[in-house]
Amino acid sequence: MAPSGHSGRGATGATIRLRSTERAELSISFLRRKKNDPEPLPPPPAVKDVDASEYSARLTLMGRSSDALRMAAGPAAAAALPSTVESFTEGRVEVIEPLPLDLADASPAMERFTELQQWVVARRDVGPVGRHALWVLEQIDALDMTVDTFYCALLHGETDTGGYPEYQAIVGGLASHWDELSGELIVRAVVGWGGKGLRGDTDRIGQKLLSTLHANLIASGHALGPAEARLPLVGERTGLSCMHCGFQAGTVSAMYCPRCGMRMSRTG
């Protein structure tokens, strides 16, 4: 009986050792897995509104043009235009000629960089008031400076320390070109304003100035009547060009240069 009892105690001890070994392995395996597990991410910080500075720039450009009038052909009508504008301003009237033919694509639009460079070159000698007026009126297509001659002045408002009109100031005057068929001078009143801001009464004042300019044109004694609302065409295939300024007519029926009023001649 003793051997069998001895065998029972040995089996029990072996079982205890086996269980202890298993628990140790389990503990080591558990610890190993815990050690290799990634650490939990910290909670995201609470989102709070921060103080912010807001910036914006809104450009508002406005302009108006009257109906065109036919003026008597010849230099007398053109010579009288500056004096018509002088009665509206305390400053000087600037006479701005059409763009040179080699810079005919010039534009003050910022997004057209090549044309903008040409415009800066072409208008480098124009004064602050005239340059501002061109910048406003050309961008809204109130002027066509390939053919127009612009008699320009500050009509209402103030200028800054650099001599440029404030946003509420009104600039403008008279725009003229020569009729291609009759050789008569076509003149219209043009006003414009705008920039970084707008005033409610500027539109009313601009309309009043435009109406008065138009009425003074009629009373000048040179007006012959209303003109058709059309602009001269520019082209190179008609064979008609001005011997004086080189302007290429866009229609074969053109008789006079719209830029300078001289007769067109056929070049080919």
KOLMIRO-914960 format. One record per residue: residue number from 1; x, y, z of N, C-alpha, C in turn. Coordinates in steps of 0.02 Angstrom, whole numbers, plus 50000, padded with zeros to 5 digits. Layout:
BEGIN
NUM;X;Y;Z;X;Y;Z;X;Y;Z
...
***
This chain:
BEGIN
1;50041;49940;50000;50000;50000;50000;50042;50062;50000
2;50102;50056;50034;50144;50115;50038;50166;50140;49971
3;50187;50095;49925;50209;50121;49860;50155;50158;49825
4;50094;50131;49830;50040;50167;49795;50026;50235;49826
5;50031;50238;49894;50022;50304;49925;50076;50351;49906
6;50137;50329;49900;50193;50372;49879;50182;50398;49809
7;50156;50354;49769;50143;50375;49699;50090;50429;49697
8;50042;50426;49744;49989;50479;49744;50017;50546;49764
9;50062;50549;49815;50090;50613;49835;50133;50643;49780
10;50171;50598;49745;50213;50623;49690;50172;50653;49635
11;50115;50622;49620;50071;50648;49567;50042;50715;49586
12;50025;50720;49650;49995;50784;49673;50047;50839;49669
13;50109;50826;49688;50161;50877;49684;50176;50897;49613
14;50176;50847;49569;50188;50864;49498;50133;50907;49470
15;50072;50893;49492;50014;50933;49468;50020;51005;49492
16;50040;51014;49556;50048;51081;49583;50101;51119;49545
17;50159;51085;49532;50212;51118;49495;50190;51137;49425
18;50151;51094;49392;50126;51107;49325;50081;51168;49323
19;50036;51170;49374;49990;51227;49376;50027;51292;49390
20;50078;51289;49433;50117;51349;49448;50153;51374;49385
21;50179;51326;49347;50214;51344;49285;50166;51375;49235
22;50106;51347;49230;50057;51374;49183;50037;51445;49202
23;50027;51454;49270;50009;51522;49291;50064;51572;49277
24;50127;51550;49287;50183;51595;49273;50187;51612;49199
25;50176;51562;49156;50178;51575;49084;50121;51622;49063
26;50062;51609;49093;50006;51653;49077;50019;51725;49099
27;50048;51731;49160;50063;51798;49184;50114;51833;49140
28;50166;51797;49119;50217;51827;49076;50187;51845;49009
29;50144;51799;48981;50112;51814;48917;50066;51874;48922
30;50030;51879;48978;49984;51936;48988;50023;52001;48992
31;50078;51998;49032;50119;52058;49038;50151;52077;48972
32;50170;52028;48932;50202;52041;48868;50152;52076;48822
33;50091;52051;48822;50041;52082;48779;50025;52153;48801
34;50022;52163;48866;50009;52230;48891;50065;52278;48874
35;50126;52253;48876;50184;52296;48861;50184;52317;48788
36;50162;52273;48743;50164;52288;48671;50103;52326;48647
37;50050;52329;48687;49991;52366;48666;50006;52441;48661
38;49979;52475;48609;49991;52548;48604;49959;52586;48661
39;49991;52640;48679;49965;52681;48732;49903;52719;48708
40;49854;52727;48748;49794;52763;48726;49810;52836;48711
41;49777;52863;48658;49787;52932;48638;49756;52979;48688
42;49787;53036;48699;49757;53085;48745;49694;53113;48715
43;49647;53134;48753;49584;53163;48727;49599;53227;48689
44;49562;53240;48634;49573;53302;48595;49558;53363;48637
45;49596;53416;48625;49583;53478;48663;49516;53508;48644
46;49486;53541;48690;49422;53573;48677;49431;53631;48628
47;49388;53635;48576;49392;53687;48526;49360;53751;48553
48;49398;53804;48552;49373;53868;48576;49379;53920;48521
49;49331;53965;48516;49334;54020;48468;49390;54068;48488
50;49429;54089;48438;49483;54136;48451;49465;54203;48420
51;49493;54254;48447;49484;54321;48419;49518;54324;48351
52;49482;54349;48299;49509;54352;48231;49499;54421;48203
53;49547;54443;48163;49541;54507;48127;49519;54492;48055
54;49470;54527;48032;49441;54514;47965;49464;54569;47918
55;49483;54549;47857;49506;54597;47806;49466;54586;47742
56;49448;54640;47709;49413;54635;47645;49423;54700;47606
57;49416;54694;47540;49421;54752;47496;49370;54743;47441
58;49322;54788;47437;49270;54784;47386;49273;54847;47344
59;49286;54837;47279;49290;54893;47233;49223;54901;47197
60;49197;54961;47198;49135;54977;47163;49149;55034;47114
61;49143;55020;47050;49155;55069;46998;49090;55084;46962
62;49074;55147;46955;49011;55167;46923;49026;55221;46871
63;48984;55224;46821;48992;55276;46770;48928;55285;46730
64;48923;55341;46699;48865;55356;46656;48888;55394;46595
65;48852;55383;46540;48867;55416;46477;48803;55442;46446
66;48806;55502;46419;48747;55531;46387;48741;55507;46315
67;48685;55523;46284;48678;55512;46213;48728;55556;46175
68;48753;55530;46120;48803;55567;46081;48770;55621;46039
69;48807;55674;46028;48785;55730;45986;48832;55738;45928
70;48805;55758;45871;48846;55775;45812;48865;55848;45817
71;48930;55862;45809;48955;55930;45809;48980;55947;45740
72;48983;56010;45725;49005;56032;45659;49076;56009;45645
73;49088;55986;45584;49155;55965;45564;49203;56024;45565
74;49266;56008;45580;49316;56061;45582;49345;56070;45651
75;49399;56107;45657;49435;56113;45721;49399;56158;45771
76;49352;56200;45750;49321;56247;45797;49281;56210;45851
77;49243;56159;45833;49203;56123;45882;49248;56087;45932
78;49301;56056;45908;49347;56021;45954;49382;56069;46001
79;49399;56128;45976;49434;56177;46018;49389;56205;46073
80;49323;56201;46063;49276;56228;46113;49261;56179;46169
81;49280;56116;46162;49261;56065;46212;49294;56076;46280
82;49359;56093;46283;49388;56104;46350;49353;56159;46390
83;49332;56212;46357;49299;56266;46394;49231;56245;46420
84;49199;56196;46386;49135;56170;46411;49144;56135;46477
85;49200;56099;46485;49214;56062;46547;49241;56109;46601
86;49275;56162;46582;49306;56207;46631;49255;56238;46679
87;49195;56249;46656;49144;56280;46699;49121;56234;46755
88;49143;56171;46755;49122;56123;46806;49177;56109;46857
89;49234;56137;46849;49290;56119;46892;49331;56180;46910
90;49363;56176;46969;49409;56228;46989;49481;56211;46969
91;49492;56149;46949;49558;56128;46926;49564;56135;46851
92;49616;56102;46824;49627;56107;46752;49593;56050;46715
93;49579;56061;46652;49550;56010;46609;49607;55976;46572
94;49611;55911;46577;49664;55873;46546;49638;55842;46481
95;49674;55852;46427;49655;55823;46363;49696;55759;46353
96;49662;55702;46352;49695;55637;46347;49682;55609;46277
97;49736;55600;46240;49730;55576;46171;49718;55501;46169
98;49695;55475;46112;49687;55402;46105;49753;55365;46115
99;49748;55301;46130;49808;55260;46140;49850;55258;46076
100;49916;55256;46082;49957;55244;46022;49939;55178;45990
101;49947;55173;45926;49928;55113;45890;49965;55051;45914
102;50029;55059;45933;50067;55001;45955;50049;54980;46026
103;50008;55020;46061;49984;55004;46128;49908;55002;46130
104;49877;54985;46074;49804;54987;46069;49770;54936;46114
105;49806;54883;46134;49776;54831;46177;49784;54847;46251
106;49813;54904;46268;49825;54922;46338;49759;54925;46377
107;49761;54902;46439;49701;54901;46481;49721;54909;46553
108;49681;54945;46594;49697;54952;46665;49675;54893;46708
109;49647;54841;46677;49623;54783;46716;49682;54746;46747
110;49681;54735;46812;49736;54704;46849;49749;54633;46827
111;49697;54595;46808;49706;54525;46791;49738;54515;46723
112;49742;54567;46682;49775;54562;46617;49841;54599;46622
113;49892;54562;46647;49954;54594;46667;49992;54626;46609
114;49996;54592;46552;50032;54619;46495;50000;54684;46471
115;49932;54683;46465;49897;54743;46444;49902;54798;46496
116;49905;54778;46560;49913;54828;46613;49981;54863;46608
117;50034;54825;46594;50100;54855;46585;50099;54905;46528
118;50066;54887;46472;50062;54934;46416;50023;54996;46436
119;49971;54987;46476;49930;55044;46496;49971;55092;46540
120;50011;55065;46586;50053;55106;46629;50103;55146;46586
121;50132;55114;46536;50179;55149;46492;50143;55203;46453
122;50084;55187;46427;50048;55235;46384;50023;55295;46425
123;50008;55286;46489;49977;55339;46529;50024;55366;46583
124;50089;55356;46574;50136;55379;46626;50138;55455;46633
125;50120;55492;46580;50122;55565;46584;50054;55596;46601
126;50003;55555;46611;49937;55581;46629;49936;55597;46704
127;49901;55650;46722;49898;55670;46792;49856;55623;46834
128;49857;55631;46901;49820;55586;46946;49745;55585;46932
129;49715;55642;46920;49643;55643;46907;49626;55607;46842
130;49663;55622;46790;49651;55590;46726;49664;55515;46728
131;49716;55495;46764;49732;55423;46768;49677;55386;46807
132;49653;55417;46860;49598;55386;46898;49535;55381;46855
133;49520;55434;46817;49461;55432;46775;49467;55377;46722
134;49524;55370;46691;49534;55316;46642;49528;55248;46675
135;49556;55241;46735;49553;55177;46771;49481;55156;46784
136;49439;55204;46802;49369;55188;46816;49330;55176;46752
137;49334;55223;46705;49290;55222;46647;49309;55170;46595
138;49374;55155;46588;49393;55104;46540;49374;55034;46565
139;49376;55023;46631;49360;54957;46656;49285;54941;46650
140;49243;54992;46648;49171;54980;46640;49149;54993;46568
141;49198;55000;46522;49184;55009;46450;49144;55072;46435
142;49152;55124;46476;49120;55188;46461;49161;55229;46412
143;49224;55210;46402;49269;55243;46354;49300;55191;46309
144;49312;55210;46247;49351;55169;46200;49411;55212;46179
145;49467;55203;46216;49523;55248;46205;49566;55229;46145
146;49543;55181;46104;49576;55171;46040;49557;55227;45991
147;49499;55259;46001;49477;55312;45957;49457;55376;45994
148;49437;55370;46058;49411;55428;46095;49467;55476;46115
149;49451;55540;46112;49490;55592;46146;49449;55613;46206
150;49481;55615;46265;49445;55625;46328;49465;55692;46359
151;49416;55736;46369;49426;55800;46403;49403;55791;46475
152;49450;55785;46520;49437;55759;46587;49454;55809;46642
153;49415;55807;46697;49428;55849;46755;49394;55819;46815
154;49412;55844;46874;49378;55827;46936;49315;55871;46940
155;49257;55839;46936;49194;55876;46933;49162;55888;47001
156;49177;55844;47049;49147;55850;47115;49189;55810;47165
157;49198;55837;47226;49233;55801;47278;49304;55825;47289
158;49340;55786;47328;49407;55804;47349;49458;55752;47326
159;49522;55771;47331;49576;55725;47316;49615;55710;47380
160;49654;55656;47379;49696;55641;47436;49761;55680;47431
161;49808;55666;47476;49871;55703;47477;49913;55691;47415
162;49901;55635;47380;49938;55621;47318;49905;55650;47256
163;49848;55683;47265;49814;55713;47208;49763;55668;47175
164;49753;55607;47201;49705;55560;47171;49636;55571;47202
165;49583;55567;47162;49516;55579;47188;49496;55527;47240
166;49459;55549;47291;49431;55504;47340;49375;55463;47307
167;49354;55408;47342;49306;55363;47312;49238;55397;47298
168;49221;55448;47338;49157;55482;47328;49162;55539;47278
169;49222;55554;47254;49231;55607;47204;49207;55584;47136
170;49186;55632;47095;49160;55617;47028;49208;55648;46977
171;49230;55607;46930;49274;55630;46877;49239;55620;46810
172;49263;55654;46760;49233;55646;46694;49240;55708;46652
173;49197;55712;46601;49200;55769;46555;49167;55749;46489
174;49204;55758;46435;49179;55745;46368;49224;55696;46331
175;49194;55650;46294;49231;55603;46252;49209;55614;46180
176;49258;55616;46135;49242;55631;46065;49281;55588;46017
177;49252;55575;45960;49287;55545;45903;49254;55571;45840
178;49286;55560;45783;49260;55585;45719;49220;55532;45684
179;49164;55552;45655;49122;55504;45618;49158;55482;45555
180;49158;55416;45543;49194;55389;45485;49164;55408;45419
181;49098;55420;45418;49064;55433;45354;49058;55508;45339
182;49038;55547;45389;49025;55618;45376;49083;55664;45395
183;49128;55640;45438;49181;55682;45462;49160;55729;45518
184;49098;55723;45542;49075;55764;45598;49105;55739;45663
185;49108;55784;45712;49134;55766;45777;49077;55739;45820
186;49087;55679;45847;49037;55646;45889;49059;55653;45962
187;49017;55685;46002;49035;55701;46071;48981;55677;46119
188;49003;55652;46176;48956;55632;46229;48986;55649;46296
189;48943;55661;46345;48965;55675;46413;48974;55609;46450
190;49027;55604;46491;49043;55544;46528;49063;55563;46599
191;49036;55528;46649;49056;55538;46719;49067;55470;46751
192;49110;55469;46802;49124;55406;46836;49147;55419;46907
193;49141;55368;46949;49163;55373;47018;49171;55302;47046
194;49200;55298;47105;49205;55233;47137;49274;55217;47162
195;49281;55157;47189;49342;55133;47220;49324;55094;47282
196;49360;55104;47336;49347;55067;47398;49294;55103;47440
197;49234;55102;47414;49179;55133;47450;49128;55163;47402
198;49072;55184;47430;49018;55213;47389;48973;55254;47435
199;48951;55311;47410;48905;55353;47447;48838;55356;47411
200;48785;55359;47451;48719;55355;47421;48701;55414;47377
201;48726;55474;47393;48708;55533;47354;48752;55543;47293
202;48804;55502;47284;48850;55512;47228;48814;55499;47162
203;48771;55449;47160;48735;55433;47098;48691;55492;47077
204;48657;55523;47124;48614;55580;47108;48656;55639;47082
205;48712;55653;47115;48755;55708;47093;48785;55694;47025
206;48805;55631;47013;48833;55612;46948;48783;55621;46892
207;48721;55602;46903;48669;55611;46852;48657;55685;46838
208;48657;55725;46890;48647;55797;46880;48704;55828;46839
209;48766;55809;46855;48823;55834;46817;48820;55812;46744
210;48802;55750;46733;48797;55725;46665;48745;55763;46625
211;48687;55775;46654;48634;55811;46619;48655;55883;46603
212;48691;55915;46650;48713;55983;46639;48766;55987;46584
213;48813;55939;46584;48863;55937;46531;48829;55929;46463
214;48781;55884;46459;48746;55872;46396;48708;55935;46373
215;48676;55969;46421;48639;56030;46404;48687;56084;46380
216;48746;56090;46411;48794;56140;46389;48820;56126;46319
217;48826;56062;46302;48847;56044;46234;48795;56069;46183
218;48733;56057;46198;48679;56078;46153;48679;56155;46146
219;48692;56190;46201;48690;56263;46200;48754;56295;46173
220;48804;56254;46156;48868;56282;46134;48865;56314;46065
221;48814;56297;46026;48809;56324;45958;48842;56280;45906
222;48877;56227;45927;48910;56182;45878;48871;56118;45867
223;48822;56104;45908;48785;56040;45902;48738;56042;45843
224;48738;55987;45805;48694;55981;45746;48635;55936;45759
225;48638;55895;45812;48583;55849;45825;48610;55785;45855
226;48566;55738;45871;48587;55674;45900;48626;55632;45849
227;48670;55590;45875;48710;55546;45833;48691;55473;45846
228;48706;55430;45798;48693;55359;45807;48738;55331;45862
229;48709;55285;45900;48747;55254;45955;48790;55197;45928
230;48846;55214;45898;48892;55164;45872;48963;55190;45878
231;49010;55143;45882;49081;55160;45884;49115;55137;45821
232;49168;55170;45800;49204;55149;45740;49234;55080;45748
233;49240;55045;45692;49270;54979;45691;49345;54985;45675
234;49383;54939;45704;49455;54937;45691;49469;54874;45651
235;49509;54880;45598;49525;54822;45557;49588;54833;45516
236;49611;54779;45484;49672;54783;45445;49664;54755;45374
237;49605;54731;45356;49595;54699;45291;49558;54742;45242
238;49537;54801;45262;49500;54843;45216;49545;54882;45168
239;49609;54889;45186;49654;54928;45145;49648;55003;45155
240;49607;55024;45204;49598;55095;45218;49636;55113;45281
241;49677;55164;45275;49715;55186;45333;49723;55262;45330
242;49736;55291;45388;49745;55363;45393;49818;55380;45380
243;49830;55425;45334;49898;55446;45319;49927;55488;45376
244;49884;55515;45419;49907;55558;45472;49928;55520;45534
245;49885;55473;45558;49900;55437;45619;49908;55362;45610
246;49893;55335;45551;49902;55264;45537;49844;55220;45558
247;49789;55247;45580;49732;55207;45601;49705;55166;45543
248;49692;55102;45557;49664;55056;45506;49589;55052;45514
249;49553;55069;45461;49479;55069;45464;49454;54997;45464
250;49396;54987;45498;49366;54921;45500;49310;54912;45451
251;49295;54964;45411;49243;54959;45361;49265;54994;45297
252;49248;54965;45240;49271;54993;45176;49235;55059;45159
253;49181;55074;45195;49145;55135;45181;49172;55196;45219
254;49223;55184;45260;49250;55240;45300;49282;55293;45256
255;49265;55355;45270;49293;55411;45232;49341;55453;45274
256;49329;55453;45341;49369;55495;45385;49396;55452;45443
257;49453;55473;45468;49484;55437;45524;49448;55456;45589
258;49425;55407;45628;49390;55424;45690;49436;55452;45744
259;49501;55441;45737;49548;55466;45788;49565;55539;45778
260;49580;55558;45716;49605;55626;45704;49562;55666;45655
261;49513;55634;45622;49469;55670;45577;49495;55681;45507
262;49555;55655;45493;49583;55663;45426;49551;55612;45378
263;49557;55627;45313;49529;55581;45264;49568;55515;45262
264;49533;55461;45253;49565;55396;45246;49591;55388;45174
265;49642;55348;45166;49669;55334;45099;49678;55259;45093
266;49670;55234;45032;49676;55162;45020;49750;55145;45011
267;49772;55094;45051;49843;55074;45048;49855;55010;45010
268;49806;54977;44989;49817;54915;44952;49754;54886;44924
***
